[in-house]
Amino acid sequence: MIWLTWRQFRLPAATVFGALAVLALVLAVTALVLLLPALIGLFWGAPLFTRELETGTHRLIWNQSVTRTKWLAVKLGITGVAAMLADGVGSLAVTWWASTFEQAAVKDFSRLSAMVFDARGVIPIAYSAFAFALGVTIGMLVRRSLPAMAVTLAAFAVIQVAVPIVVRPHLLPAIDTTVEISPSTVDGIGRNPNTGVMHLEAKAPDPGGWLLAGETVDASGKTVEDITLPMATGPCAPSSAPGGPAAKADPRDLCLAEITRLGYRQHLIYHPPTRFWPFQWLESALYLALALGLAGFCFWWIRRRLA
């Protein structure tokens, strides 16, 4: 009976587990695109020169017909292009398979969010170029493989965390506006049923936008943390009377309309979703400029300081 059951079940089982394996592979590729620049800096960049320096083979190589400058140019060129190509292919694959899900969830999906932005478009290519150049530079300065790899990983991680917080929001001027309170500008409502105090969670008015700051202001423009409504009944009460306005419209929308009528507004600072590609190109240019600067430093160091 066990043998017969297995014979009948093995094809459906293989189909399901095969599909799960493909899904796991796709998800692994998505995570790999985020980690690949760090891995390239760690295993391609940092050991590029430390291996030669630790073994002393650089003395033999640079005393042949190939100069140290030419040797460096070839090493940086071939390995650097390979690094950029690897992450470019990964980014293209992730963008392709995720496009269907992004289109289906366009109202709630933000391509400007950190985890999504870092794995889409052209920015992974720039990350890889910078991580590779960073690893090479640190390897030249530290001259030992394991310490160079550790410093490279730490430095790249700090930069990857700092840039989206400190630099990216200021690559383009953010939109600073005060708008009416509506479902398009409110992400959630917190309400104390005993006191009537309400708190509004803001969101970018454009679907998929990147909200930098949001606050509720009263009719005079003063920031308020909470909204206290004097009425015990009405659109913002815990429940509305049967047959009332809430029976024909969403009570949440009616409550927001009432708050707007009392003079409250939302002060928002945000970037619209249309800035995805401008941010991609600007941040890529920044990382590529840093990579070129590090490469230039490596050429200077290998000629002047590295014995």
C-alpha positions, -999 to +999 in steps of 0.1 A: +000+000+000+029+024+008+045+016-025+013+021-045+006+054-027+040+067-035+037+057-071+005+076-074+016+106-054+052+111-067+043+133-097+021+158-078+047+159-050+075+165-075+054+193-091+047+211-059+082+208-044+097+218-077+076+249-078+087+257-042+124+252-052+119+277-081+103+302-057+131+298-032+156+304-060+139+335-071+137+348-035+174+340-030+183+360-062+164+390-048+183+389-015+216+382-034+212+415-054+212+434-021+242+415-008+262+411-039+280+445-038+293+438-003+304+403-014+322+417-044+341+443-022+348+416+003+360+387-019+371+405-051+382+439-040+400+435-007+422+405-016+431+418-051+464+433-039+468+418-004+474+384-019+503+398-039+516+418-010+514+390+015+532+365-007+557+391-020+549+382-057+543+419-065+580+424-065+584+398-093+555+410-113+564+447-113+600+440-122+589+424-155+580+442-187+545+451-173+546+482-151+527+484-119+504+511-134+495+489-163+490+459-141+467+479-119+447+492-148+442+457-162+432+443-128+408+471-120+394+471-156+386+434-160+375+427-124+356+459-120+336+454-152+329+418-142+316+431-108+293+456-125+281+431-150+272+406-123+251+430-103+235+444-134+223+410-145+210+403-110+191+436-109+176+430-144+164+396-133+148+409-101+132+438-119+117+415-146+101+389-122+089+415-097+073+438-123+040+419-123+036+421-086+045+458-085+019+466-112-008+447-092+001+466-060+007+500-076-014+519-050+006+506-020+039+498-036+068+523-034+098+518-055+115+546-035+116+525-003+151+515+006+150+477+001+133+480-032+152+510-046+186+494-038+178+463-059+162+479-089+173+499-119+210+508-124+220+516-089+232+480-081+258+484-108+271+516-091+271+499-057+293+470-071+317+494-087+321+514-055+323+483-033+350+468-055+371+501-055+366+505-018+379+469-012+409+475-034+418+508-017+414+493+018+435+463+008+463+486-004+463+505+029+459+476+053+481+451+033+466+420+050+437+401+036+415+393+066+417+427+083+411+444+049+380+423+043+367+431+077+373+469+073+358+468+038+326+451+051+322+475+080+329+506+058+305+495+031+277+487+055+280+521+072+279+539+039+249+518+027+230+527+058+240+563+059+233+573+022+196+565+021+191+584+054+215+614+050+221+618+013+193+604-008+165+626+006+184+657-005+195+647-040+164+666-052+144+692-034+115+676-016+079+688-020+068+708+010+031+713+011+000+716+033-030+697+021-065+688+032-069+657+053-083+629+031-079+592+026-051+599+002-030+617+029-039+595+060-024+561+065-041+553+097-062+568+125-057+561+162-085+570+185-091+568+222-128+559+226-130+572+261-115+607+256-122+612+219-085+621+212-074+611+177-040+608+161-035+607+123-007+588+106+003+607+074+013+593+040+025+607+007-005+620-013+008+604-045+005+566-045+040+551-041+055+583-029+083+586-003+071+605+028+100+622+046+079+640+073+042+645+081+024+663+108-011+676+115-016+713+119-046+733+130-063+762+113-035+786+125-008+764+111+004+752+146+015+716+148-007+694+169+002+659+180-034+649+187-069+660+177-096+664+204-131+665+190-158+679+213-187+659+199-197+627+215-217+617+184-213+623+147-190+611+119-160+605+142-179+588+170-171+551+176-203+542+158-230+561+138-267+559+141-284+535+117-297+552+086-275+582+092-248+595+068-225+566+076-250+542+061-244+557+026-207+566+029-175+553+045-175+564+082-137+569+079-141+593+050-169+612+068-147+615+099-118+629+079-141+654+062-153+666+096-117+670+108-110+690+077-141+712+083-127+721+117-096+735+100-071+708+104-046+700+076-017+678+069+018+693+065+038+669+043+073+667+030+077+640+004+092+629-029+067+617-056+071+583-072+081+599-105+115+606-090+125+570-090+147+572-121+162+607-113+172+593-079+186+562-096+208+583-120+219+608-094+229+583-067+246+561-093+266+591-105+276+597-069+288+562-063+306+560-096+323+593-089+335+578-055+346+547-072+367+567-098+381+588-070+392+556-051+407+542-083+426+574-088+439+572-053+450+536-059+470+546-090+487+574-070+494+551-041+508+522-061+533+546-079+543+568-050+538+549-017+537+512-023+572+497-022 
